[in-house]
């Protein structure tokens, strides 16, 4: 049985993570890479909205809001 990949969307508030890979391609994937969403980068989930979107992420000292679709495209390892 294959284990489901953990994404930023699966994390709890105030949980730290390390990015394993960004599964999104095209313009969105490029923009995320430009903002620091690259393999090995670490961050923390600051908070999420009432229905889980958007999520506020702190990555390299910058607060970034991600939509649910984007958060599900970033594979992470909890720290």
ChimeraX commands (.cxc) that place a marker at each C-alpha (Angstrom):
marker #1 position 0.00,0.00,0.00 radius 0.5
marker #1 position 1.42,3.38,-1.03 radius 0.5
marker #1 position 1.58,6.14,1.59 radius 0.5
marker #1 position -0.08,9.45,0.68 radius 0.5
marker #1 position 2.32,12.35,0.18 radius 0.5
marker #1 position 1.99,15.02,2.87 radius 0.5
marker #1 position 1.40,18.55,1.62 radius 0.5
marker #1 position 1.32,21.96,3.27 radius 0.5
marker #1 position -2.48,21.72,3.26 radius 0.5
marker #1 position -2.31,18.64,5.53 radius 0.5
marker #1 position -0.35,20.45,8.28 radius 0.5
marker #1 position -1.75,21.98,11.46 radius 0.5
marker #1 position -1.37,25.64,12.48 radius 0.5
marker #1 position 2.06,26.48,13.93 radius 0.5
marker #1 position 3.54,23.27,12.48 radius 0.5
marker #1 position 7.01,23.57,10.95 radius 0.5
marker #1 position 7.91,21.85,7.68 radius 0.5
marker #1 position 10.63,21.27,5.12 radius 0.5
marker #1 position 9.74,21.36,1.43 radius 0.5
marker #1 position 10.51,18.14,-0.42 radius 0.5
marker #1 position 9.23,19.19,-3.85 radius 0.5
marker #1 position 6.76,21.44,-5.64 radius 0.5
marker #1 position 4.45,19.36,-7.82 radius 0.5
marker #1 position 2.89,22.37,-9.57 radius 0.5
marker #1 position 4.08,23.27,-13.04 radius 0.5
marker #1 position 3.72,26.22,-15.35 radius 0.5
marker #1 position 3.40,29.81,-14.20 radius 0.5
marker #1 position 2.21,28.93,-10.68 radius 0.5
marker #1 position 5.15,26.58,-10.09 radius 0.5
marker #1 position 7.58,29.23,-11.36 radius 0.5
marker #1 position 6.10,31.95,-9.14 radius 0.5
marker #1 position 6.27,29.71,-6.07 radius 0.5
marker #1 position 9.93,28.91,-6.83 radius 0.5
marker #1 position 10.63,32.65,-7.18 radius 0.5
marker #1 position 9.09,33.19,-3.71 radius 0.5
marker #1 position 11.37,30.56,-2.15 radius 0.5
marker #1 position 9.27,27.39,-2.37 radius 0.5
marker #1 position 12.19,25.16,-3.30 radius 0.5
marker #1 position 13.40,21.77,-2.10 radius 0.5
marker #1 position 15.01,22.03,1.35 radius 0.5
marker #1 position 13.41,25.36,2.34 radius 0.5
marker #1 position 11.78,25.42,5.78 radius 0.5
marker #1 position 8.74,27.28,7.00 radius 0.5
marker #1 position 5.79,27.25,9.35 radius 0.5
marker #1 position 2.01,27.32,8.91 radius 0.5
marker #1 position 0.88,30.51,10.65 radius 0.5
marker #1 position -2.89,30.07,10.31 radius 0.5
marker #1 position -5.66,29.04,7.97 radius 0.5
marker #1 position -8.98,30.62,7.12 radius 0.5
marker #1 position -12.26,29.21,8.39 radius 0.5
marker #1 position -12.73,26.76,5.51 radius 0.5
marker #1 position -9.02,26.01,5.04 radius 0.5
marker #1 position -8.26,28.49,2.29 radius 0.5
marker #1 position -6.20,30.58,2.16 radius 0.5
marker #1 position -3.35,29.42,4.39 radius 0.5
marker #1 position -0.81,31.88,5.77 radius 0.5
marker #1 position 2.73,30.49,5.55 radius 0.5
marker #1 position 5.93,32.01,6.91 radius 0.5
marker #1 position 8.80,31.04,4.61 radius 0.5
marker #1 position 12.24,32.59,5.03 radius 0.5
marker #1 position 10.79,35.38,7.19 radius 0.5
marker #1 position 8.10,36.34,4.67 radius 0.5
marker #1 position 4.37,35.79,5.19 radius 0.5
marker #1 position 2.71,34.31,2.11 radius 0.5
marker #1 position -0.92,33.35,1.53 radius 0.5
marker #1 position -1.59,30.18,-0.44 radius 0.5
marker #1 position -4.84,28.93,-1.90 radius 0.5
marker #1 position -5.90,25.37,-1.12 radius 0.5
marker #1 position -5.00,24.23,-4.66 radius 0.5
marker #1 position -1.46,25.61,-4.35 radius 0.5
marker #1 position -0.94,24.24,-0.83 radius 0.5
marker #1 position -1.91,20.76,-2.03 radius 0.5
marker #1 position 0.77,20.95,-4.73 radius 0.5
marker #1 position 3.70,21.38,-2.31 radius 0.5
marker #1 position 5.00,18.14,-0.82 radius 0.5
marker #1 position 6.54,18.57,2.65 radius 0.5
marker #1 position 8.10,16.76,5.58 radius 0.5
marker #1 position 6.86,17.86,9.04 radius 0.5
marker #1 position 9.59,19.01,11.46 radius 0.5
marker link #1:1,2 radius 0.2
marker link #1:2,3 radius 0.2
marker link #1:3,4 radius 0.2
marker link #1:4,5 radius 0.2
marker link #1:5,6 radius 0.2
marker link #1:6,7 radius 0.2
marker link #1:7,8 radius 0.2
marker link #1:8,9 radius 0.2
marker link #1:9,10 radius 0.2
marker link #1:10,11 radius 0.2
marker link #1:11,12 radius 0.2
marker link #1:12,13 radius 0.2
marker link #1:13,14 radius 0.2
marker link #1:14,15 radius 0.2
marker link #1:15,16 radius 0.2
marker link #1:16,17 radius 0.2
marker link #1:17,18 radius 0.2
marker link #1:18,19 radius 0.2
marker link #1:19,20 radius 0.2
marker link #1:20,21 radius 0.2
marker link #1:21,22 radius 0.2
marker link #1:22,23 radius 0.2
marker link #1:23,24 radius 0.2
marker link #1:24,25 radius 0.2
marker link #1:25,26 radius 0.2
marker link #1:26,27 radius 0.2
marker link #1:27,28 radius 0.2
marker link #1:28,29 radius 0.2
marker link #1:29,30 radius 0.2
marker link #1:30,31 radius 0.2
marker link #1:31,32 radius 0.2
marker link #1:32,33 radius 0.2
marker link #1:33,34 radius 0.2
marker link #1:34,35 radius 0.2
marker link #1:35,36 radius 0.2
marker link #1:36,37 radius 0.2
marker link #1:37,38 radius 0.2
marker link #1:38,39 radius 0.2
marker link #1:39,40 radius 0.2
marker link #1:40,41 radius 0.2
marker link #1:41,42 radius 0.2
marker link #1:42,43 radius 0.2
marker link #1:43,44 radius 0.2
marker link #1:44,45 radius 0.2
marker link #1:45,46 radius 0.2
marker link #1:46,47 radius 0.2
marker link #1:47,48 radius 0.2
marker link #1:48,49 radius 0.2
marker link #1:49,50 radius 0.2
marker link #1:50,51 radius 0.2
marker link #1:51,52 radius 0.2
marker link #1:52,53 radius 0.2
marker link #1:53,54 radius 0.2
marker link #1:54,55 radius 0.2
marker link #1:55,56 radius 0.2
marker link #1:56,57 radius 0.2
marker link #1:57,58 radius 0.2
marker link #1:58,59 radius 0.2
marker link #1:59,60 radius 0.2
marker link #1:60,61 radius 0.2
marker link #1:61,62 radius 0.2
marker link #1:62,63 radius 0.2
marker link #1:63,64 radius 0.2
marker link #1:64,65 radius 0.2
marker link #1:65,66 radius 0.2
marker link #1:66,67 radius 0.2
marker link #1:67,68 radius 0.2
marker link #1:68,69 radius 0.2
marker link #1:69,70 radius 0.2
marker link #1:70,71 radius 0.2
marker link #1:71,72 radius 0.2
marker link #1:72,73 radius 0.2
marker link #1:73,74 radius 0.2
marker link #1:74,75 radius 0.2
marker link #1:75,76 radius 0.2
marker link #1:76,77 radius 0.2
marker link #1:77,78 radius 0.2
marker link #1:78,79 radius 0.2
view
